[in-house]
Amino acid sequence: MAADALTAFLLRDFAAASQALLSLSDSPKANGNSKTPPEDPRIRHNLLVSEFYHNNSFQAIDDLVLFITHTLPQETKPTSANNLFSSITDNALVLKPLLSKFGPIALYNLAVIAYHFGFLQSASTIGDVLYANIEAMDDWLALRTCFLLIDLHLRLNDLPFASKISAYSEKLLPSFSSRQDGSGTPSEIKVLTPEWPTRSKCILEQPASYEDAKFCMHIYNARISSAFDESADGLRTVRKEAKSAVLVADDSHTRPTAAALLVKARVEPSYHKGLRILASVVGQSSSTMIQNIRPLALNSLGVLHHRLGCHALAACYFEHSRQAFRKLFSEEGRNAKNPHAVHLTSLSTVHNTHVAYNLALQYMQLSDFSKALDSFMICVKNDFTYANTSPLLWIRIAECCIGIERNSGRPLLAVEGQGRGRRFIMRAAERDEGLNMEYAATCARAAIAILDRRKNRPDGQVSPSRPKRASLISNSSTLLENTPRNSTTPSQDASEDNRLRGAALALLAYSSLSFDPKAAVEACREIQTLYPNGNNDRCILSRLYAAEAYCMLNRPSDAANQLYPLVHSIISDSAAKEAVHINWALTQACRGDIATASKAARTALKGFSVMSASQQRHRSLHRDTIFAASYIFLRNRETEIARRCLRSLLGSA
């Protein structure tokens, strides 16, 4: 009967597994005469696990939790699964008596169920307790525990620990290569444990043989390698792991080749070849598998089209991916037969929040900042942890607010009257007044606050280290914590944080110009401190913004001091050079030196006054530069040059 229960459980026939377990018990419930549960705790545990997967409700998990924790003291005994998972997160010592009483299988079941219902931190805590006692476990249970922990820590963004567990689990694989049963097929796990990591909606089912475990190992290696190292060598390692997973899947009847193909398409250097790989996924998948991988496949299609520059088509794919995710999670609820925690992380960490972020980037490329902001707000609402740790998200939101403000110019509808009595009829503004430059500055400050929190870590690191994976498959490298503290080699994370800080400060300075010039000056000073050499694009922007802020504060001499180093330096970018010289011209005009201002305006226009009319019509000059130069020419009584500048605008229109 025990073998029948195990067979039925592995075949996902949980009702038959429950009946077999009841028949195995000596209780009257087996004959249907009583509702008394089995007396054997092992049978009772297995029965509750089977009933949980059969009913798939919170009531079933509460019954299982109450059974597992009934030996705890009354003051620490939980009354429901929520209470247990909360207490586990706060105090892992609660698990010690459970481990000694029920053994590792019960805790593994509890960790999987916590994972199944989205209690990721609690599942990680339970898994860490199991990992501390992993040497005493059955090898297969140890391997499955490692896979569950890798998946959890990838979701929780703890890449170093996921890499450590991955390296350990690789050492377990060779011990199964020679294990076979009497029929010559690889051996299977001989314990009654639930599906790994979820039920039938899981893309990668439980590893039941050496080939299956090897397949999962290659998938996880690819994910960890891509997360750790984004260089050319790292991408080659990911492609190698994905190719190995495809080969293993082709040799196995239980592994879906589509899972490995999605990973391979993600890192394929040829985007068109990646599209062909994604097109082949449908032909190698069952209907159930297609439904499960549809959100991920659509997201991959969107990423490839984004790289190809087809942003409108990429936005379409990302929107369909979001709809597929919503459909997959539509049966959310406490008593739903298919709970909302349908985890696709066996294949990818991509979920609805990431798809919404990708969609927002496409709208930004299409200059539709309102829709982009809506998508970014979905990320903030759906994933508080991501919003609390990602400065780039708040930088993007600030960019959207600035884009909305810049595009909010009301178009002219008509002109009424003549002469001094004429009136301009403008379209009414239709935008959220709360999404203004002040909100953009708030978002920029939020990004800076997150970066400051990283910088003030107790260990003195600028940000969490991202060493390359210490693996038996790919070559390991020196970890960050092993690098001498006095080394002059800059940290990749430190430079990335500085880049993000510079972007956030530039956005703060630009947005503050609209309402607080002093704050803009302070932000510009921080940028110049961050880039002391002064040859960075953001440093050039900081001097331009600071000069404008000083002019608003009626301090033209300070503005001139900001621009002086730029005027006498070589700037290769034509737009930046034009901006420097026209701002220098306006600064000199504020100081009363109209002759110098006129000379700088001519430099900004790059010899515009000597161009022919046909050349001027085809010359693309910034409208604000032409208006500012015309104003300076009029102040210097150069009326003819000012007239030609203004006529060029009419000709280009």
C-alpha positions, -999 to 999 in steps of 0.1 A, spaced: 0 0 0 29 24 7 42 18 -28 7 24 -42 5 57 -23 39 68 -36 31 58 -72 -2 77 -71 15 107 -56 42 109 -82 16 106 -109 -3 135 -94 -33 114 -85 -36 129 -50 -71 114 -44 -58 79 -50 -28 86 -28 -50 97 0 -72 65 -3 -41 43 -3 -28 60 28 -62 56 45 -61 19 36 -27 17 51 -39 30 84 -56 7 110 -80 35 120 -118 31 114 -117 59 89 -104 34 64 -137 16 65 -156 49 64 -171 44 99 -153 73 116 -135 105 109 -107 97 133 -74 105 117 -46 78 114 -26 73 145 8 68 128 23 103 125 41 95 93 8 83 76 -10 113 91 17 137 77 16 121 42 -22 121 42 -23 158 50 2 166 23 -18 146 -3 -50 163 8 -34 197 5 -23 191 -31 -57 176 -38 -78 204 -23 -52 232 -28 -67 254 -1 -56 274 29 -77 252 51 -56 222 41 -24 240 48 -37 251 82 -45 215 91 -10 204 80 6 232 100 -14 224 132 -4 188 129 33 195 125 34 221 153 12 203 179 42 193 199 54 229 204 48 247 237 14 264 240 29 299 241 48 293 207 22 271 190 8 288 159 -29 288 151 -26 291 113 -1 289 85 2 327 85 11 328 122 37 300 116 54 316 87 55 350 105 71 334 135 96 315 114 107 347 97 112 364 131 127 335 149 141 304 131 147 286 164 110 275 163 120 250 136 146 231 157 121 209 177 102 203 145 133 190 128 141 166 156 105 154 159 95 150 122 127 149 103 138 168 72 110 155 49 83 173 69 102 206 69 109 202 32 72 198 26 66 229 47 92 249 27 76 239 -6 41 248 6 54 282 18 70 287 -16 38 276 -33 17 302 -15 43 330 -19 58 331 16 93 333 1 112 346 31 97 319 54 105 292 28 140 305 26 144 303 64 131 267 65 154 259 36 184 273 54 177 251 84 176 221 61 208 232 43 226 233 77 217 196 82 221 186 45 249 161 51 226 138 71 199 138 44 191 113 16 211 124 -15 180 130 -36 163 150 -9 195 170 -4 196 178 -42 160 189 -43 165 210 -12 194 227 -30 173 233 -61 145 248 -40 170 271 -22 187 282 -55 153 292 -68 143 310 -36 175 330 -33 174 339 -70 139 353 -64 152 371 -33 181 386 -52 207 368 -30 230 358 -58 261 349 -38 242 324 -16 225 309 -47 259 305 -63 273 288 -32 244 263 -32 247 257 -69 284 248 -66 275 224 -38 246 207 -57 269 201 -87 290 179 -65 260 158 -57 252 150 -94 281 126 -102 270 102 -74 238 94 -94 253 87 -128 257 50 -121 226 44 -101 200 23 -120 172 2 -110 165 -34 -122 152 -23 -156 183 -3 -164 167 31 -160 180 58 -137 169 55 -101 141 76 -87 137 92 -54 121 68 -29 105 92 -4 70 107 -4 75 144 -10 55 169 -29 61 180 -65 91 203 -69 87 232 -67 50 234 -75 23 213 -91 13 207 -127 16 243 -137 53 242 -130 75 244 -161 102 222 -148 88 193 -128 105 175 -100 139 160 -109 132 122 -108 165 110 -124 201 119 -130 192 134 -164 164 155 -150 186 168 -122 214 176 -147 189 195 -168 178 216 -139 214 222 -129 222 236 -164 192 259 -163 201 273 -129 238 277 -140 227 297 -170 205 319 -148 232 325 -122 259 331 -148 238 357 -166 230 374 -133 266 376 -121 285 384 -153 271 404 -182 304 405 -201 311 386 -233 327 357 -213 296 355 -191 272 354 -220 293 326 -236 290 307 -204 252 312 -204 250 300 -240 271 269 -231 248 260 -202 217 266 -223 230 244 -251 239 217 -226 203 219 -212 189 215 -247 210 184 -253 199 168 -220 163 176 -228 165 160 -262 179 128 -245 151 127 -218 114 121 -222 105 141 -190 123 174 -196 107 201 -217 131 213 -244 112 245 -246 125 256 -212 161 254 -224 153 270 -257 138 301 -239 171 305 -220 191 300 -251 171 326 -271 177 351 -244 215 352 -248 217 344 -285 241 371 -300 221 371 -333 187 386 -326 172 371 -357 184 336 -347 169 342 -313 136 349 -330 139 316 -349 146 297 -317 115 312 -300 94 302 -330 106 266 -326 94 265 -289 57 261 -299 64 230 -320 83 213 -291 57 219 -264 24 205 -253 -7 226 -250 -4 229 -212 33 238 -216 25 265 -242 0 281 -218 25 281 -190 54 295 -210 34 320 -230 41 350 -208 78 343 -208 80 337 -245 61 369 -252 85 388 -229 115 373 -248 100 383 -281 96 419 -267 132 420 -256 145 408 -289 124 434 -308 136 461 -284 172 452 -293 163 453 -330 149 489 -325 112 479 -332 99 496 -300 62 497 -311 62 460 -318 81 453 -286 55 472 -267 28 451 -283 45 419 -272 51 431 -236 14 441 -233 3 406 -245 28 392 -220 12 411 -192 -22 399 -202 -10 363 -203 4 368 -167 -30 381 -156 -48 352 -171 -24 327 -155 -29 343 -121 -67 350 -126 -78 323 -101 -62 340 -72 -79 336 -38 -78 317 -6 -100 288 -17 -92 287 -54 -84 254 -69 -53 269 -86 -37 294 -62 -21 326 -74 14 314 -66 20 298 -100 58 302 -99 76 303 -132 110 309 -116 121 274 -124 129 288 -158 132 326 -153 129 353 -127 107 373 -151 73 381 -137 46 407 -142 66 435 -126 95 430 -149 72 429 -180 56 461 -169 90 477 -166 100 465 -201 67 479 -214 74 513 -198 108 515 -215 92 510 -249 67 538 -242 96 560 -232 113 552 -266 81 562 -283 79 594 -263 46 584 -247 56 593 -212 21 592 -197 17 555 -205 53 548 -195 46 564 -161 15 542 -156 36 511 -162 63 522 -138 36 528 -112 25 492 -116 60 482 -107 59 503 -76 25 490 -65 31 453 -73 66 449 -59 74 471 -29 108 454 -23 119 462 -59 107 498 -55 125 501 -22 158 488 -36 160 500 -72 172 535 -77 169 531 -115 131 527 -112 128 561 -95 152 577 -121 129 564 -148 98 578 -131 116 612 -128 124 611 -165 88 604 -173 76 634 -152 101 657 -169 90 643 -203 53 649 -195 61 685 -184 81 692 -216 54 677 -238 26 696 -220 28 727 -242 -7 737 -251 -12 739 -289 -25 771 -304 -60 768 -317 -68 803 -331 -59 840 -330 -86 865 -324 -84 903 -330 -56 924 -345 -28 945 -333 -23 950 -296 -58 936 -289 -53 902 -304 -58 871 -283 -44 836 -285 -68 807 -280 -50 777 -265 -61 742 -258 -69 735 -222 -43 715 -203 -52 679 -197 -27 664 -173 -23 655 -137 -10 686 -119 6 664 -93 30 649 -119 51 681 -122 88 690 -118 85 689 -80 74 653 -81 103 646 -105 127 661 -79 111 639 -52 117 608 -73 153 618 -79 158 623 -42 143 588 -36 169 573 -60 197 591 -41 183 579 -8 185 543 -19 220 548 -31 230 564 2 215 534 20 237 511 -1 267 533 6 262 532 44 263 494 46 280 482 78 307 464 59 318 495 42 311 483 7 294 507 -17 269 480 -27 265 442 -24 293 424 -41 287 405 -73 315 380 -76 315 355 -105 300 321 -97 324 297 -80 313 266 -100 326 233 -112 315 242 -147 327 277 -153 360 292 -142 359 310 -109 376 343 -103 388 363 -73 358 374 -52 354 410 -41 358 402 -4 392 386 -12 405 418 -29 428 439 -7 411 470 6 439 493 -6 436 480 -42 432 507 -68 410 485 -90 375 502 -90 345 481 -81 321 475 -109 292 480 -85 308 513 -72 311 527 -107 275 516 -115 262 533 -83 282 565 -92 266 564 -127 231 561 -112 239 588 -86 251 612 -114 219 605 -134 197 612 -103 216 644 -94 213 656 -130 175 650 -130 173 667 -96 192 698 -108 171 700 -140 137 696 -122 147 720 -94 153 748 -119 116 752 -122 109 760 -85 141 760 -64 173 773 -80 193 770 -48 186 732 -47 196 730 -84 230 747 -75 235 722 -46 228 693 -69 252 706 -95 280 710 -69 275 673 -60 278 663 -96 310 682 -100 323 666 -68 314 632 -82 333 639 -114 363 660 -105 380 657 -139 351 676 -155 352 657 -188 320 638 -181 288 646 -200 269 650 -167 296 674 -155 290 696 -185 252 695 -178 258 704 -142 277 735 -152 250 745 -177 223 740 -151 243 758 -124 248 788 -147 210 789 -154 203 787 -117 227 815 -109 211 837 -135 177 831 -119 193 841 -86 206 873 -102 243 862 -99 256 864 -134 293 865 -123 289 831 -106 272 818 -138 301 830 -159 325 812 -136 306 780 -141 307 783 -179 343 797 -183 360 762 -182 337 749 -209 341 778 -232 378 773 -234 377 735 -236 374 713 -266 339 698 -268 333 672 -295 295 670 -293 280 698 -314 248 701 -294 267 705 -261 291 730 -277 261 750 -290 245 749 -256 277 761 -239 282 791 -262 246 803 -262 244 801 -224 278 820 -223 262 846 -245 232 850 -223 254 852 -192 275 880 -208 242 898 -217 231 896 -181 264 912 -171 259 939 -197 287 929 -221 266 928 -252 296 927 -276 310 896 -261 275 881 -260 270 888 -297 303 871 -305 294 840 -284 260 839 -301 277 838 -335 299 810 -323 268 791 -312 251 795 -345 284 783 -362 286 809 -388 249 811 -394 252 847 -406 273 839 -436 252 810 -448 231 812 -479 193 810 -477 192 774 -490 219 763 -465 200 779 -437 168 761 -446 185 728 -444 204 736 -413 189 720 -382 194 744 -353 178 744 -319 148 768 -319 157 781 -284 192 788 -296 179 809 -325 155 828 -304 182 836 -278 207 846 -305 181 868 -321 174 886 -288 211 892 -283 216 905 -319 187 929 -314 202 941 -281 234 947 -301 215 965 -329 223 938 -354 188 939 -368 195 923 -402 212 892 -386 183 888 -362 158 890 -390 176 863 -410 177 841 -379 140 844 -373 132 839 -410 151 806 -409 126 793 -384 97 801 -408 116 785 -437 123 753 -416 86 752 -405 
